[in-house]
């Protein structure tokens, strides 16, 4: 991969996630500001802003597939 080029993250529909596995957790990776502007969340989602994902990764469930979303 070229320096400075971001990896492409695949997009997946909610229905496809549910077809693939029942053991998943949604992680809302929006900033606190973005969440305040649009407080609608996927039911049961865990809010961890993108900038804090690395440090919070130890507290996220390891036995489930993590599905992140943001705007």
N, CA and C atoms as an extended XYZ file, in Angstrom:
213
Properties=species:S:1:pos:R:3:atomname:S:1:resname:S:1:resid:I:1 pbc="F F F"
N         0.845       -1.174        0.000 N   UNK     1
C         0.000        0.000        0.000 CA  UNK     1
C         0.890        1.236        0.000 C   UNK     1
N         0.531        2.227       -0.777 N   UNK     2
C         1.310        3.451       -0.868 CA  UNK     2
C         1.222        4.230        0.442 C   UNK     2
N         2.305        4.934        0.751 N   UNK     3
C         2.331        5.759        1.956 CA  UNK     3
C         1.259        6.830        1.848 C   UNK     3
N         0.513        7.018        2.938 N   UNK     4
C        -0.531        8.031        2.979 CA  UNK     4
C        -1.869        7.560        2.434 C   UNK     4
N        -1.886        6.399        1.803 N   UNK     5
C        -3.141        5.884        1.261 CA  UNK     5
C        -3.854        5.080        2.338 C   UNK     5
N        -5.121        5.418        2.579 N   UNK     6
C        -5.889        4.737        3.608 CA  UNK     6
C        -6.446        3.424        3.067 C   UNK     6
N        -6.480        2.386        3.915 N   UNK     7
C        -7.054        1.115        3.459 CA  UNK     7
C        -8.557        1.257        3.266 C   UNK     7
N        -9.084        0.553        2.324 N   UNK     8
C       -10.524        0.565        2.071 CA  UNK     8
C       -11.197       -0.385        3.057 C   UNK     8
N       -12.181        0.131        3.735 N   UNK     9
C       -12.924       -0.662        4.705 CA  UNK     9
C       -14.223       -1.110        4.043 C   UNK     9
N       -14.475       -2.405        4.022 N   UNK    10
C       -15.702       -2.880        3.357 CA  UNK    10
C       -16.951       -2.427        4.096 C   UNK    10
N       -17.982       -2.139        3.332 N   UNK    11
C       -19.281       -1.784        3.912 CA  UNK    11
C       -20.147       -3.024        3.893 C   UNK    11
N       -20.978       -3.128        4.912 N   UNK    12
C       -21.844       -4.289        5.019 CA  UNK    12
C       -23.209       -3.831        5.538 C   UNK    12
N       -24.251       -4.394        4.989 N   UNK    13
C       -25.609       -4.043        5.399 CA  UNK    13
C       -25.965       -4.778        6.691 C   UNK    13
N       -26.837       -4.175        7.473 N   UNK    14
C       -27.267       -4.765        8.730 CA  UNK    14
C       -27.792       -6.182        8.543 C   UNK    14
N       -28.615       -6.385        7.528 N   UNK    15
C       -29.158       -7.719        7.268 CA  UNK    15
C       -28.074       -8.738        6.995 C   UNK    15
N       -27.023       -8.319        6.297 N   UNK    16
C       -25.917       -9.231        5.998 CA  UNK    16
C       -25.150       -9.600        7.264 C   UNK    16
N       -24.982       -8.638        8.156 N   UNK    17
C       -24.324       -8.935        9.439 CA  UNK    17
C       -25.125      -10.003       10.168 C   UNK    17
N       -26.428       -9.812       10.231 N   UNK    18
C       -27.286      -10.759       10.949 CA  UNK    18
C       -27.290      -12.145       10.300 C   UNK    18
N       -27.123      -12.200        8.972 N   UNK    19
C       -27.063      -13.497        8.286 CA  UNK    19
C       -25.759      -14.218        8.594 C   UNK    19
N       -24.683      -13.472        8.704 N   UNK    20
C       -23.362      -14.079        8.908 CA  UNK    20
C       -23.150      -14.602       10.322 C   UNK    20
N       -23.656      -13.859       11.315 N   UNK    21
C       -23.414      -14.250       12.700 CA  UNK    21
C       -24.460      -13.650       13.618 C   UNK    21
N       -24.725      -14.320       14.697 N   UNK    22
C       -25.631      -13.795       15.722 CA  UNK    22
C       -24.827      -13.138       16.845 C   UNK    22
N       -23.540      -13.379       16.842 N   UNK    23
C       -22.660      -12.873       17.896 CA  UNK    23
C       -21.929      -11.617       17.432 C   UNK    23
N       -22.622      -10.496       17.429 N   UNK    24
C       -21.987       -9.253       17.013 CA  UNK    24
C       -22.390       -8.112       17.934 C   UNK    24
N       -21.575       -7.073       17.942 N   UNK    25
C       -21.837       -5.864       18.706 CA  UNK    25
C       -21.565       -4.683       17.786 C   UNK    25
N       -22.490       -3.743       17.762 N   UNK    26
C       -22.265       -2.521       17.002 CA  UNK    26
C       -21.499       -1.527       17.859 C   UNK    26
N       -20.510       -0.894       17.249 N   UNK    27
C       -19.729        0.141       17.917 CA  UNK    27
C       -19.942        1.437       17.138 C   UNK    27
N       -20.568        2.400       17.797 N   UNK    28
C       -20.814        3.716       17.215 CA  UNK    28
C       -19.535        4.528       17.386 C   UNK    28
N       -18.801        4.747       16.294 N   UNK    29
C       -17.493        5.394       16.358 CA  UNK    29
C       -17.557        6.895       16.065 C   UNK    29
N       -18.756        7.475       16.124 N   UNK    30
C       -18.880        8.909       15.879 CA  UNK    30
C       -18.297        9.714       17.042 C   UNK    30
N       -17.869       10.923       16.731 N   UNK    31
C       -17.388       11.818       17.787 CA  UNK    31
C       -18.561       12.202       18.677 C   UNK    31
N       -18.267       12.723       19.855 N   UNK    32
C       -19.326       13.171       20.767 CA  UNK    32
C       -20.153       14.270       20.111 C   UNK    32
N       -19.508       15.129       19.332 N   UNK    33
C       -20.209       16.207       18.639 CA  UNK    33
C       -21.187       15.648       17.615 C   UNK    33
N       -20.744       14.690       16.811 N   UNK    34
C       -21.612       14.080       15.796 CA  UNK    34
C       -22.774       13.341       16.453 C   UNK    34
N       -22.508       12.672       17.553 N   UNK    35
C       -23.557       11.955       18.267 CA  UNK    35
C       -24.582       12.934       18.840 C   UNK    35
N       -24.121       14.079       19.351 N   UNK    36
C       -25.037       15.082       19.891 CA  UNK    36
C       -25.924       15.671       18.791 C   UNK    36
N       -25.353       15.852       17.584 N   UNK    37
C       -26.128       16.388       16.463 CA  UNK    37
C       -27.193       15.418       15.988 C   UNK    37
N       -26.873       14.137       16.016 N   UNK    38
C       -27.812       13.107       15.571 CA  UNK    38
C       -27.734       11.949       16.572 C   UNK    38
N       -28.513       12.030       17.653 N   UNK    39
C       -28.393       11.041       18.721 CA  UNK    39
C       -29.004        9.668       18.433 C   UNK    39
N       -29.485        9.452       17.226 N   UNK    40
C       -30.055        8.149       16.888 CA  UNK    40
C       -28.922        7.129       16.812 C   UNK    40
N       -29.090        6.029       17.529 N   UNK    41
C       -28.086        4.975       17.571 CA  UNK    41
C       -28.734        3.633       17.260 C   UNK    41
N       -27.947        2.708       16.751 N   UNK    42
C       -28.415        1.338       16.583 CA  UNK    42
C       -28.674        0.809       17.996 C   UNK    42
N       -29.844        0.227       18.252 N   UNK    43
C       -30.135       -0.296       19.592 CA  UNK    43
C       -29.052       -1.252       20.082 C   UNK    43
N       -28.578       -1.019       21.292 N   UNK    44
C       -27.561       -1.868       21.894 CA  UNK    44
C       -26.132       -1.521       21.523 C   UNK    44
N       -25.947       -0.508       20.676 N   UNK    45
C       -24.598       -0.131       20.245 CA  UNK    45
C       -23.806        0.464       21.406 C   UNK    45
N       -22.507        0.261       21.346 N   UNK    46
C       -21.577        0.837       22.313 CA  UNK    46
C       -20.978        2.073       21.660 C   UNK    46
N       -20.967        3.205       22.374 N   UNK    47
C       -20.371        4.420       21.797 CA  UNK    47
C       -18.912        4.532       22.217 C   UNK    47
N       -18.021        4.477       21.233 N   UNK    48
C       -16.593        4.680       21.443 CA  UNK    48
C       -16.116        5.545       20.275 C   UNK    48
N       -15.820        6.832       20.525 N   UNK    49
C       -15.357        7.690       19.431 CA  UNK    49
C       -14.129        7.102       18.731 C   UNK    49
N       -14.051        7.306       17.423 N   UNK    50
C       -12.971        6.756       16.598 CA  UNK    50
C       -11.594        7.012       17.207 C   UNK    50
N       -11.381        8.213       17.721 N   UNK    51
C       -10.068        8.570       18.278 CA  UNK    51
C        -9.726        7.765       19.527 C   UNK    51
N       -10.727        7.134       20.143 N   UNK    52
C       -10.483        6.379       21.371 CA  UNK    52
C       -10.600        4.867       21.185 C   UNK    52
N       -10.793        4.422       19.944 N   UNK    53
C       -10.968        2.987       19.700 CA  UNK    53
C        -9.769        2.154       20.147 C   UNK    53
N        -8.584        2.627       19.846 N   UNK    54
C        -7.394        1.847       20.191 CA  UNK    54
C        -7.291        1.655       21.707 C   UNK    54
N        -7.451        2.718       22.459 N   UNK    55
C        -7.333        2.597       23.916 CA  UNK    55
C        -8.514        1.841       24.538 C   UNK    55
N        -9.676        1.887       23.903 N   UNK    56
C       -10.851        1.194       24.431 CA  UNK    56
C       -10.928       -0.259       23.973 C   UNK    56
N       -10.073       -0.650       23.051 N   UNK    57
C       -10.172       -1.991       22.463 CA  UNK    57
C       -10.084       -3.116       23.495 C   UNK    57
N        -9.383       -2.897       24.578 N   UNK    58
C        -9.254       -3.934       25.607 CA  UNK    58
C       -10.553       -4.158       26.369 C   UNK    58
N       -11.446       -3.159       26.360 N   UNK    59
C       -12.709       -3.280       27.068 CA  UNK    59
C       -13.844       -3.788       26.168 C   UNK    59
N       -13.620       -3.833       24.865 N   UNK    60
C       -14.653       -4.299       23.936 CA  UNK    60
C       -14.708       -5.824       23.953 C   UNK    60
N       -15.892       -6.377       23.747 N   UNK    61
C       -16.031       -7.839       23.774 CA  UNK    61
C       -15.165       -8.519       22.713 C   UNK    61
N       -14.399       -9.510       23.111 N   UNK    62
C       -13.512      -10.216       22.179 CA  UNK    62
C       -14.181      -11.444       21.569 C   UNK    62
N       -15.241      -11.922       22.165 N   UNK    63
C       -15.910      -13.137       21.686 CA  UNK    63
C       -17.002      -12.834       20.665 C   UNK    63
N       -17.108      -11.583       20.243 N   UNK    64
C       -18.127      -11.194       19.279 CA  UNK    64
C       -17.502      -10.424       18.114 C   UNK    64
N       -18.173      -10.437       16.993 N   UNK    65
C       -17.745       -9.649       15.837 CA  UNK    65
C       -18.102       -8.201       16.117 C   UNK    65
N       -17.147       -7.295       15.959 N   UNK    66
C       -17.396       -5.875       16.165 CA  UNK    66
C       -17.697       -5.227       14.821 C   UNK    66
N       -18.809       -4.512       14.758 N   UNK    67
C       -19.223       -3.815       13.553 CA  UNK    67
C       -19.257       -2.335       13.880 C   UNK    67
N       -18.310       -1.588       13.331 N   UNK    68
C       -18.260       -0.151       13.615 CA  UNK    68
C       -19.053        0.631       12.593 C   UNK    68
N       -19.583        1.754       13.029 N   UNK    69
C       -20.246        2.661       12.103 CA  UNK    69
C       -20.021        4.088       12.565 C   UNK    69
N       -20.042        4.996       11.612 N   UNK    70
C       -19.888        6.422       11.889 CA  UNK    70
C       -20.477        7.204       10.715 C   UNK    70
N       -20.341        8.517       10.796 N   UNK    71
C       -20.836        9.358        9.689 CA  UNK    71
C       -19.689       10.047        9.005 C   UNK    71
